[in-house]
Amino acid sequence: MPQWRQGLTKSLHKTRSVPESRYFQLATADAQGLPYCRTVVYRGLTDDNCLVVISDTRTDKCDQLAQQPHAHGCWYFAKTREQYRFSVTAKVLSLEMDTPLVSAHWERLSDAGKKQFLWGEPGTPRNDGSALHVSGDFSAVPQHFCVILLAIHKVDYLNLRGSPQYRELHYTDEQGNWLSQSIIP
């Protein structure tokens, strides 16, 4: 297990009582290279070091990742004062591409979570202030529900506690082995 992964596991464990510790920022770029950043919910980490998030294939995020799969994640744990910055390559998996994986993530969602995918197309006008209406069945995975795997290539870790602060860079060599280097904060 890479050293950064051990640290992330500890950070998640230490902050498990803090709901916002499950959220991190994901930055993508559009076709013109303009950056876009949004908060996503951490859904797990695969055995091969991919962060897992879920999304809707109709969002700008999925369009941007289809055009440019390289992205950047930033995760700050306020309780432990630690920051992880991830250089990643994204792979958007639809129901057609990986039915077992996508279905499993759909089943893990609460009914409230599933509702968000059945309100209509994200980013379209909302004509009035009335409640959003659910259109669809919770038992069926919507075609637009997807899982995004973020394959991690580099991790820049910063611990803001202490003076001086502590920073490490983690990266893979040509054989895919993880290397770590302490660097100046």
Rosetta constraint file for C-alpha pairs under 8 A:
AtomPair CA 1 CA 5 HARMONIC 6.57 0.50
AtomPair CA 1 CA 6 HARMONIC 6.93 0.50
AtomPair CA 2 CA 6 HARMONIC 6.65 0.50
AtomPair CA 2 CA 178 HARMONIC 6.08 0.50
AtomPair CA 3 CA 7 HARMONIC 6.42 0.50
AtomPair CA 3 CA 180 HARMONIC 7.58 0.50
AtomPair CA 4 CA 8 HARMONIC 6.12 0.50
AtomPair CA 4 CA 155 HARMONIC 7.12 0.50
AtomPair CA 4 CA 157 HARMONIC 7.61 0.50
AtomPair CA 4 CA 170 HARMONIC 6.84 0.50
AtomPair CA 5 CA 9 HARMONIC 6.05 0.50
AtomPair CA 6 CA 10 HARMONIC 6.33 0.50
AtomPair CA 7 CA 11 HARMONIC 6.14 0.50
AtomPair CA 8 CA 12 HARMONIC 6.10 0.50
AtomPair CA 9 CA 13 HARMONIC 6.16 0.50
AtomPair CA 10 CA 14 HARMONIC 6.05 0.50
AtomPair CA 11 CA 15 HARMONIC 6.21 0.50
AtomPair CA 11 CA 77 HARMONIC 7.26 0.50
AtomPair CA 11 CA 80 HARMONIC 7.13 0.50
AtomPair CA 11 CA 82 HARMONIC 7.79 0.50
AtomPair CA 12 CA 16 HARMONIC 5.73 0.50
AtomPair CA 12 CA 21 HARMONIC 7.04 0.50
AtomPair CA 12 CA 22 HARMONIC 7.87 0.50
AtomPair CA 14 CA 80 HARMONIC 7.62 0.50
AtomPair CA 15 CA 21 HARMONIC 6.24 0.50
AtomPair CA 15 CA 77 HARMONIC 7.38 0.50
AtomPair CA 15 CA 79 HARMONIC 6.56 0.50
AtomPair CA 15 CA 80 HARMONIC 7.60 0.50
AtomPair CA 16 CA 21 HARMONIC 7.04 0.50
AtomPair CA 21 CA 76 HARMONIC 7.70 0.50
AtomPair CA 21 CA 77 HARMONIC 6.04 0.50
AtomPair CA 22 CA 41 HARMONIC 5.86 0.50
AtomPair CA 22 CA 42 HARMONIC 5.31 0.50
AtomPair CA 23 CA 39 HARMONIC 6.34 0.50
AtomPair CA 23 CA 40 HARMONIC 5.61 0.50
AtomPair CA 23 CA 41 HARMONIC 4.66 0.50
AtomPair CA 23 CA 42 HARMONIC 5.82 0.50
AtomPair CA 23 CA 75 HARMONIC 7.30 0.50
AtomPair CA 24 CA 39 HARMONIC 5.53 0.50
AtomPair CA 24 CA 40 HARMONIC 5.63 0.50
AtomPair CA 24 CA 41 HARMONIC 6.60 0.50
AtomPair CA 24 CA 42 HARMONIC 7.05 0.50
AtomPair CA 24 CA 73 HARMONIC 6.87 0.50
AtomPair CA 24 CA 74 HARMONIC 5.87 0.50
AtomPair CA 24 CA 75 HARMONIC 4.58 0.50
AtomPair CA 24 CA 76 HARMONIC 7.14 0.50
AtomPair CA 25 CA 37 HARMONIC 6.47 0.50
AtomPair CA 25 CA 38 HARMONIC 5.44 0.50
AtomPair CA 25 CA 39 HARMONIC 4.37 0.50
AtomPair CA 25 CA 40 HARMONIC 6.04 0.50
AtomPair CA 25 CA 73 HARMONIC 5.48 0.50
AtomPair CA 25 CA 74 HARMONIC 5.15 0.50
AtomPair CA 25 CA 75 HARMONIC 6.32 0.50
AtomPair CA 26 CA 37 HARMONIC 5.52 0.50
AtomPair CA 26 CA 38 HARMONIC 5.52 0.50
AtomPair CA 26 CA 39 HARMONIC 6.20 0.50
AtomPair CA 26 CA 40 HARMONIC 6.67 0.50
AtomPair CA 26 CA 71 HARMONIC 7.12 0.50
AtomPair CA 26 CA 72 HARMONIC 5.80 0.50
AtomPair CA 26 CA 73 HARMONIC 4.46 0.50
AtomPair CA 26 CA 74 HARMONIC 6.58 0.50
AtomPair CA 27 CA 35 HARMONIC 6.60 0.50
AtomPair CA 27 CA 36 HARMONIC 5.43 0.50
AtomPair CA 27 CA 37 HARMONIC 4.13 0.50
AtomPair CA 27 CA 38 HARMONIC 6.55 0.50
AtomPair CA 27 CA 71 HARMONIC 5.75 0.50
AtomPair CA 27 CA 72 HARMONIC 5.16 0.50
AtomPair CA 27 CA 73 HARMONIC 6.20 0.50
AtomPair CA 28 CA 35 HARMONIC 5.71 0.50
AtomPair CA 28 CA 36 HARMONIC 5.28 0.50
AtomPair CA 28 CA 37 HARMONIC 6.38 0.50
AtomPair CA 28 CA 61 HARMONIC 7.06 0.50
AtomPair CA 28 CA 64 HARMONIC 6.48 0.50
AtomPair CA 28 CA 65 HARMONIC 6.80 0.50
AtomPair CA 28 CA 68 HARMONIC 7.74 0.50
AtomPair CA 28 CA 70 HARMONIC 7.34 0.50
AtomPair CA 28 CA 71 HARMONIC 5.04 0.50
AtomPair CA 28 CA 72 HARMONIC 6.85 0.50
AtomPair CA 29 CA 33 HARMONIC 5.12 0.50
AtomPair CA 29 CA 34 HARMONIC 5.22 0.50
AtomPair CA 29 CA 35 HARMONIC 4.36 0.50
AtomPair CA 29 CA 36 HARMONIC 5.82 0.50
AtomPair CA 29 CA 64 HARMONIC 6.04 0.50
AtomPair CA 29 CA 65 HARMONIC 7.75 0.50
AtomPair CA 29 CA 68 HARMONIC 6.89 0.50
AtomPair CA 29 CA 71 HARMONIC 7.56 0.50
AtomPair CA 30 CA 34 HARMONIC 5.43 0.50
AtomPair CA 30 CA 35 HARMONIC 6.60 0.50
AtomPair CA 30 CA 36 HARMONIC 7.48 0.50
AtomPair CA 30 CA 64 HARMONIC 5.07 0.50
AtomPair CA 30 CA 67 HARMONIC 7.43 0.50
AtomPair CA 30 CA 68 HARMONIC 7.51 0.50
AtomPair CA 31 CA 64 HARMONIC 7.01 0.50
AtomPair CA 31 CA 67 HARMONIC 6.61 0.50
AtomPair CA 31 CA 68 HARMONIC 7.65 0.50
AtomPair CA 40 CA 53 HARMONIC 6.84 0.50
AtomPair CA 41 CA 53 HARMONIC 6.10 0.50
AtomPair CA 41 CA 54 HARMONIC 7.66 0.50
AtomPair CA 42 CA 51 HARMONIC 7.21 0.50
AtomPair CA 42 CA 52 HARMONIC 6.26 0.50
AtomPair CA 42 CA 53 HARMONIC 5.61 0.50
AtomPair CA 43 CA 51 HARMONIC 7.49 0.50
AtomPair CA 43 CA 52 HARMONIC 5.12 0.50
AtomPair CA 43 CA 53 HARMONIC 5.25 0.50
AtomPair CA 43 CA 54 HARMONIC 7.39 0.50
AtomPair CA 44 CA 51 HARMONIC 6.05 0.50
AtomPair CA 44 CA 52 HARMONIC 5.15 0.50
AtomPair CA 44 CA 53 HARMONIC 7.51 0.50
AtomPair CA 45 CA 49 HARMONIC 6.03 0.50
AtomPair CA 45 CA 50 HARMONIC 5.45 0.50
AtomPair CA 45 CA 51 HARMONIC 4.65 0.50
AtomPair CA 45 CA 52 HARMONIC 5.83 0.50
AtomPair CA 46 CA 50 HARMONIC 5.16 0.50
AtomPair CA 46 CA 51 HARMONIC 6.65 0.50
AtomPair CA 46 CA 52 HARMONIC 7.30 0.50
AtomPair CA 48 CA 151 HARMONIC 7.95 0.50
AtomPair CA 49 CA 151 HARMONIC 6.30 0.50
AtomPair CA 49 CA 152 HARMONIC 6.16 0.50
AtomPair CA 50 CA 149 HARMONIC 5.61 0.50
AtomPair CA 50 CA 150 HARMONIC 4.90 0.50
AtomPair CA 50 CA 151 HARMONIC 4.29 0.50
AtomPair CA 50 CA 152 HARMONIC 5.85 0.50
AtomPair CA 51 CA 149 HARMONIC 5.81 0.50
AtomPair CA 51 CA 150 HARMONIC 4.93 0.50
AtomPair CA 51 CA 151 HARMONIC 6.65 0.50
AtomPair CA 51 CA 152 HARMONIC 7.39 0.50
AtomPair CA 52 CA 147 HARMONIC 6.98 0.50
AtomPair CA 52 CA 148 HARMONIC 5.88 0.50
AtomPair CA 52 CA 149 HARMONIC 4.95 0.50
AtomPair CA 52 CA 150 HARMONIC 6.36 0.50
AtomPair CA 53 CA 147 HARMONIC 5.92 0.50
AtomPair CA 53 CA 148 HARMONIC 5.25 0.50
AtomPair CA 53 CA 149 HARMONIC 6.72 0.50
AtomPair CA 54 CA 105 HARMONIC 7.76 0.50
AtomPair CA 54 CA 145 HARMONIC 7.48 0.50
AtomPair CA 54 CA 146 HARMONIC 5.72 0.50
AtomPair CA 54 CA 147 HARMONIC 4.41 0.50
AtomPair CA 54 CA 148 HARMONIC 5.74 0.50
AtomPair CA 55 CA 59 HARMONIC 7.74 0.50
AtomPair CA 55 CA 62 HARMONIC 7.77 0.50
AtomPair CA 55 CA 145 HARMONIC 6.09 0.50
AtomPair CA 55 CA 146 HARMONIC 5.35 0.50
AtomPair CA 55 CA 147 HARMONIC 6.23 0.50
AtomPair CA 55 CA 148 HARMONIC 7.09 0.50
AtomPair CA 56 CA 62 HARMONIC 7.36 0.50
AtomPair CA 56 CA 117 HARMONIC 7.06 0.50
AtomPair CA 56 CA 144 HARMONIC 5.32 0.50
AtomPair CA 56 CA 145 HARMONIC 4.84 0.50
AtomPair CA 56 CA 146 HARMONIC 5.81 0.50
AtomPair CA 57 CA 62 HARMONIC 5.46 0.50
AtomPair CA 57 CA 63 HARMONIC 7.51 0.50
AtomPair CA 57 CA 94 HARMONIC 7.70 0.50
AtomPair CA 57 CA 144 HARMONIC 4.99 0.50
AtomPair CA 57 CA 145 HARMONIC 6.33 0.50
AtomPair CA 57 CA 146 HARMONIC 6.27 0.50
AtomPair CA 58 CA 62 HARMONIC 6.89 0.50
AtomPair CA 58 CA 63 HARMONIC 7.52 0.50
AtomPair CA 58 CA 121 HARMONIC 6.79 0.50
AtomPair CA 58 CA 122 HARMONIC 6.75 0.50
AtomPair CA 58 CA 144 HARMONIC 6.57 0.50
AtomPair CA 59 CA 63 HARMONIC 6.63 0.50
AtomPair CA 59 CA 122 HARMONIC 6.15 0.50
AtomPair CA 59 CA 123 HARMONIC 7.48 0.50
AtomPair CA 60 CA 64 HARMONIC 5.99 0.50
AtomPair CA 61 CA 65 HARMONIC 6.16 0.50
AtomPair CA 62 CA 66 HARMONIC 6.10 0.50
AtomPair CA 62 CA 92 HARMONIC 7.09 0.50
AtomPair CA 63 CA 67 HARMONIC 6.48 0.50
AtomPair CA 64 CA 68 HARMONIC 5.95 0.50
AtomPair CA 64 CA 69 HARMONIC 7.54 0.50
AtomPair CA 65 CA 69 HARMONIC 4.46 0.50
AtomPair CA 65 CA 70 HARMONIC 7.26 0.50
AtomPair CA 65 CA 71 HARMONIC 7.76 0.50
AtomPair CA 65 CA 90 HARMONIC 6.58 0.50
AtomPair CA 65 CA 91 HARMONIC 7.71 0.50
AtomPair CA 65 CA 92 HARMONIC 7.65 0.50
AtomPair CA 66 CA 92 HARMONIC 7.66 0.50
AtomPair CA 69 CA 89 HARMONIC 5.29 0.50
AtomPair CA 69 CA 90 HARMONIC 4.94 0.50
AtomPair CA 69 CA 91 HARMONIC 6.97 0.50
AtomPair CA 70 CA 87 HARMONIC 7.55 0.50
AtomPair CA 70 CA 88 HARMONIC 5.84 0.50
AtomPair CA 70 CA 89 HARMONIC 4.52 0.50
AtomPair CA 70 CA 90 HARMONIC 6.33 0.50
AtomPair CA 71 CA 87 HARMONIC 6.28 0.50
AtomPair CA 71 CA 88 HARMONIC 5.36 0.50
AtomPair CA 71 CA 89 HARMONIC 6.07 0.50
AtomPair CA 71 CA 90 HARMONIC 7.00 0.50
AtomPair CA 72 CA 85 HARMONIC 7.14 0.50
AtomPair CA 72 CA 86 HARMONIC 5.57 0.50
AtomPair CA 72 CA 87 HARMONIC 4.82 0.50
AtomPair CA 72 CA 88 HARMONIC 5.83 0.50
AtomPair CA 73 CA 84 HARMONIC 7.98 0.50
AtomPair CA 73 CA 85 HARMONIC 5.58 0.50
AtomPair CA 73 CA 86 HARMONIC 4.86 0.50
AtomPair CA 73 CA 87 HARMONIC 6.62 0.50
AtomPair CA 73 CA 88 HARMONIC 7.39 0.50
AtomPair CA 74 CA 83 HARMONIC 7.12 0.50
AtomPair CA 74 CA 84 HARMONIC 5.78 0.50
AtomPair CA 74 CA 85 HARMONIC 4.42 0.50
AtomPair CA 74 CA 86 HARMONIC 6.28 0.50
AtomPair CA 75 CA 83 HARMONIC 5.60 0.50
AtomPair CA 75 CA 84 HARMONIC 5.17 0.50
AtomPair CA 75 CA 85 HARMONIC 6.39 0.50
AtomPair CA 76 CA 81 HARMONIC 7.12 0.50
AtomPair CA 76 CA 82 HARMONIC 5.80 0.50
AtomPair CA 76 CA 83 HARMONIC 4.40 0.50
AtomPair CA 76 CA 84 HARMONIC 6.51 0.50
AtomPair CA 77 CA 81 HARMONIC 5.52 0.50
AtomPair CA 77 CA 82 HARMONIC 5.24 0.50
AtomPair CA 77 CA 83 HARMONIC 6.33 0.50
AtomPair CA 78 CA 82 HARMONIC 6.92 0.50
AtomPair CA 80 CA 161 HARMONIC 7.84 0.50
AtomPair CA 81 CA 159 HARMONIC 6.10 0.50
AtomPair CA 81 CA 160 HARMONIC 5.39 0.50
AtomPair CA 81 CA 161 HARMONIC 6.25 0.50
AtomPair CA 82 CA 157 HARMONIC 7.40 0.50
AtomPair CA 82 CA 158 HARMONIC 5.75 0.50
AtomPair CA 82 CA 159 HARMONIC 4.53 0.50
AtomPair CA 82 CA 160 HARMONIC 6.08 0.50
AtomPair CA 82 CA 161 HARMONIC 7.90 0.50
AtomPair CA 83 CA 157 HARMONIC 5.78 0.50
AtomPair CA 83 CA 158 HARMONIC 5.11 0.50
AtomPair CA 83 CA 159 HARMONIC 6.46 0.50
AtomPair CA 83 CA 160 HARMONIC 7.97 0.50
AtomPair CA 84 CA 155 HARMONIC 6.54 0.50
AtomPair CA 84 CA 156 HARMONIC 5.77 0.50
AtomPair CA 84 CA 157 HARMONIC 4.66 0.50
AtomPair CA 84 CA 158 HARMONIC 6.54 0.50
AtomPair CA 85 CA 155 HARMONIC 5.58 0.50
AtomPair CA 85 CA 156 HARMONIC 5.00 0.50
AtomPair CA 85 CA 157 HARMONIC 6.45 0.50
AtomPair CA 86 CA 152 HARMONIC 6.32 0.50
AtomPair CA 86 CA 153 HARMONIC 7.36 0.50
AtomPair CA 86 CA 154 HARMONIC 5.76 0.50
AtomPair CA 86 CA 155 HARMONIC 4.72 0.50
AtomPair CA 86 CA 156 HARMONIC 6.57 0.50
AtomPair CA 87 CA 152 HARMONIC 5.93 0.50
AtomPair CA 87 CA 153 HARMONIC 5.62 0.50
AtomPair CA 87 CA 154 HARMONIC 5.09 0.50
AtomPair CA 87 CA 155 HARMONIC 6.53 0.50
AtomPair CA 88 CA 150 HARMONIC 5.52 0.50
AtomPair CA 88 CA 151 HARMONIC 5.15 0.50
AtomPair CA 88 CA 152 HARMONIC 4.51 0.50
AtomPair CA 88 CA 153 HARMONIC 5.67 0.50
AtomPair CA 88 CA 154 HARMONIC 7.30 0.50
AtomPair CA 89 CA 150 HARMONIC 5.56 0.50
AtomPair CA 89 CA 151 HARMONIC 5.15 0.50
AtomPair CA 89 CA 152 HARMONIC 6.79 0.50
AtomPair CA 89 CA 153 HARMONIC 7.66 0.50
AtomPair CA 90 CA 148 HARMONIC 6.53 0.50
AtomPair CA 90 CA 149 HARMONIC 5.63 0.50
AtomPair CA 90 CA 150 HARMONIC 4.48 0.50
AtomPair CA 90 CA 151 HARMONIC 6.21 0.50
AtomPair CA 91 CA 148 HARMONIC 5.63 0.50
AtomPair CA 91 CA 149 HARMONIC 5.23 0.50
AtomPair CA 91 CA 150 HARMONIC 6.54 0.50
AtomPair CA 91 CA 151 HARMONIC 7.93 0.50
AtomPair CA 92 CA 146 HARMONIC 6.71 0.50
AtomPair CA 92 CA 147 HARMONIC 6.01 0.50
AtomPair CA 92 CA 148 HARMONIC 4.50 0.50
AtomPair CA 92 CA 149 HARMONIC 6.53 0.50
AtomPair CA 93 CA 97 HARMONIC 5.70 0.50
AtomPair CA 93 CA 98 HARMONIC 6.29 0.50
AtomPair CA 93 CA 102 HARMONIC 7.34 0.50
AtomPair CA 93 CA 146 HARMONIC 5.56 0.50
AtomPair CA 93 CA 147 HARMONIC 5.20 0.50
AtomPair CA 93 CA 148 HARMONIC 6.02 0.50
AtomPair CA 93 CA 149 HARMONIC 7.68 0.50
AtomPair CA 94 CA 98 HARMONIC 6.39 0.50
AtomPair CA 94 CA 99 HARMONIC 7.56 0.50
AtomPair CA 94 CA 102 HARMONIC 6.82 0.50
AtomPair CA 94 CA 143 HARMONIC 7.27 0.50
AtomPair CA 94 CA 144 HARMONIC 7.19 0.50
AtomPair CA 94 CA 145 HARMONIC 6.73 0.50
AtomPair CA 94 CA 146 HARMONIC 4.71 0.50
AtomPair CA 94 CA 147 HARMONIC 6.70 0.50
AtomPair CA 95 CA 99 HARMONIC 4.69 0.50
AtomPair CA 95 CA 102 HARMONIC 5.63 0.50
AtomPair CA 95 CA 103 HARMONIC 7.22 0.50
AtomPair CA 95 CA 141 HARMONIC 7.77 0.50
AtomPair CA 95 CA 143 HARMONIC 6.24 0.50
AtomPair CA 95 CA 144 HARMONIC 7.94 0.50
AtomPair CA 95 CA 145 HARMONIC 7.20 0.50
AtomPair CA 95 CA 146 HARMONIC 6.58 0.50
AtomPair CA 98 CA 102 HARMONIC 6.14 0.50
AtomPair CA 99 CA 103 HARMONIC 5.75 0.50
AtomPair CA 100 CA 104 HARMONIC 6.02 0.50
AtomPair CA 101 CA 105 HARMONIC 6.44 0.50
AtomPair CA 101 CA 147 HARMONIC 7.77 0.50
AtomPair CA 102 CA 106 HARMONIC 6.29 0.50
AtomPair CA 102 CA 145 HARMONIC 7.62 0.50
AtomPair CA 102 CA 146 HARMONIC 6.15 0.50
AtomPair CA 102 CA 147 HARMONIC 5.94 0.50
AtomPair CA 103 CA 107 HARMONIC 6.19 0.50
AtomPair CA 103 CA 141 HARMONIC 6.46 0.50
AtomPair CA 104 CA 108 HARMONIC 6.44 0.50
AtomPair CA 105 CA 109 HARMONIC 6.75 0.50
AtomPair CA 105 CA 147 HARMONIC 7.57 0.50
AtomPair CA 106 CA 114 HARMONIC 7.42 0.50
AtomPair CA 106 CA 141 HARMONIC 6.48 0.50
AtomPair CA 106 CA 145 HARMONIC 7.89 0.50
AtomPair CA 109 CA 113 HARMONIC 5.47 0.50
AtomPair CA 109 CA 114 HARMONIC 6.10 0.50
AtomPair CA 110 CA 114 HARMONIC 6.28 0.50
AtomPair CA 111 CA 115 HARMONIC 6.17 0.50
AtomPair CA 111 CA 138 HARMONIC 7.25 0.50
AtomPair CA 112 CA 116 HARMONIC 6.96 0.50
AtomPair CA 113 CA 117 HARMONIC 7.56 0.50
AtomPair CA 114 CA 118 HARMONIC 6.91 0.50
AtomPair CA 114 CA 138 HARMONIC 6.54 0.50
AtomPair CA 115 CA 119 HARMONIC 6.48 0.50
AtomPair CA 115 CA 134 HARMONIC 6.22 0.50
AtomPair CA 115 CA 138 HARMONIC 7.75 0.50
AtomPair CA 117 CA 142 HARMONIC 7.58 0.50
AtomPair CA 117 CA 145 HARMONIC 7.03 0.50
AtomPair CA 118 CA 133 HARMONIC 7.91 0.50
AtomPair CA 118 CA 134 HARMONIC 5.11 0.50
AtomPair CA 118 CA 135 HARMONIC 5.29 0.50
AtomPair CA 118 CA 136 HARMONIC 5.99 0.50
AtomPair CA 118 CA 142 HARMONIC 7.91 0.50
AtomPair CA 119 CA 132 HARMONIC 6.03 0.50
AtomPair CA 119 CA 133 HARMONIC 5.70 0.50
AtomPair CA 119 CA 134 HARMONIC 4.95 0.50
AtomPair CA 119 CA 135 HARMONIC 6.26 0.50
AtomPair CA 120 CA 134 HARMONIC 7.81 0.50
AtomPair CA 120 CA 135 HARMONIC 7.35 0.50
AtomPair CA 141 CA 145 HARMONIC 6.86 0.50
AtomPair CA 153 CA 171 HARMONIC 6.13 0.50
AtomPair CA 153 CA 172 HARMONIC 6.50 0.50
AtomPair CA 154 CA 169 HARMONIC 7.44 0.50
AtomPair CA 154 CA 170 HARMONIC 5.62 0.50
AtomPair CA 154 CA 171 HARMONIC 4.50 0.50
AtomPair CA 154 CA 172 HARMONIC 7.03 0.50
AtomPair CA 155 CA 169 HARMONIC 5.92 0.50
AtomPair CA 155 CA 170 HARMONIC 4.96 0.50
AtomPair CA 155 CA 171 HARMONIC 6.46 0.50
AtomPair CA 156 CA 167 HARMONIC 7.36 0.50
AtomPair CA 156 CA 168 HARMONIC 6.01 0.50
AtomPair CA 156 CA 169 HARMONIC 4.69 0.50
AtomPair CA 156 CA 170 HARMONIC 6.33 0.50
AtomPair CA 157 CA 167 HARMONIC 5.50 0.50
AtomPair CA 157 CA 168 HARMONIC 5.14 0.50
AtomPair CA 157 CA 169 HARMONIC 6.28 0.50
AtomPair CA 157 CA 170 HARMONIC 7.88 0.50
AtomPair CA 158 CA 165 HARMONIC 7.37 0.50
AtomPair CA 158 CA 166 HARMONIC 5.80 0.50
AtomPair CA 158 CA 167 HARMONIC 4.37 0.50
AtomPair CA 158 CA 168 HARMONIC 6.59 0.50
AtomPair CA 158 CA 185 HARMONIC 7.27 0.50
AtomPair CA 159 CA 165 HARMONIC 5.89 0.50
AtomPair CA 159 CA 166 HARMONIC 5.08 0.50
AtomPair CA 159 CA 167 HARMONIC 6.24 0.50
AtomPair CA 160 CA 165 HARMONIC 5.07 0.50
AtomPair CA 160 CA 166 HARMONIC 6.75 0.50
AtomPair CA 161 CA 165 HARMONIC 5.98 0.50
AtomPair CA 161 CA 166 HARMONIC 7.75 0.50
AtomPair CA 162 CA 166 HARMONIC 7.80 0.50
AtomPair CA 164 CA 185 HARMONIC 7.95 0.50
AtomPair CA 165 CA 185 HARMONIC 6.25 0.50
AtomPair CA 166 CA 182 HARMONIC 7.84 0.50
AtomPair CA 166 CA 183 HARMONIC 7.90 0.50
AtomPair CA 166 CA 184 HARMONIC 7.51 0.50
AtomPair CA 166 CA 185 HARMONIC 6.20 0.50
AtomPair CA 167 CA 182 HARMONIC 5.95 0.50
AtomPair CA 167 CA 183 HARMONIC 5.58 0.50
AtomPair CA 167 CA 184 HARMONIC 6.38 0.50
AtomPair CA 167 CA 185 HARMONIC 5.26 0.50
AtomPair CA 168 CA 180 HARMONIC 6.70 0.50
AtomPair CA 168 CA 181 HARMONIC 5.54 0.50
AtomPair CA 168 CA 182 HARMONIC 4.30 0.50
AtomPair CA 168 CA 183 HARMONIC 5.51 0.50
AtomPair CA 169 CA 180 HARMONIC 5.67 0.50
AtomPair CA 169 CA 181 HARMONIC 5.23 0.50
AtomPair CA 169 CA 182 HARMONIC 6.32 0.50
AtomPair CA 169 CA 183 HARMONIC 6.79 0.50
AtomPair CA 170 CA 178 HARMONIC 6.66 0.50
AtomPair CA 170 CA 179 HARMONIC 5.59 0.50
AtomPair CA 170 CA 180 HARMONIC 4.42 0.50
AtomPair CA 170 CA 181 HARMONIC 6.49 0.50
AtomPair CA 171 CA 178 HARMONIC 5.54 0.50
AtomPair CA 171 CA 179 HARMONIC 5.42 0.50
AtomPair CA 171 CA 180 HARMONIC 6.60 0.50
AtomPair CA 172 CA 176 HARMONIC 5.14 0.50
AtomPair CA 172 CA 177 HARMONIC 5.15 0.50
AtomPair CA 172 CA 178 HARMONIC 4.41 0.50
AtomPair CA 172 CA 179 HARMONIC 5.87 0.50
AtomPair CA 173 CA 177 HARMONIC 5.46 0.50
AtomPair CA 173 CA 178 HARMONIC 6.55 0.50
AtomPair CA 173 CA 179 HARMONIC 6.98 0.50
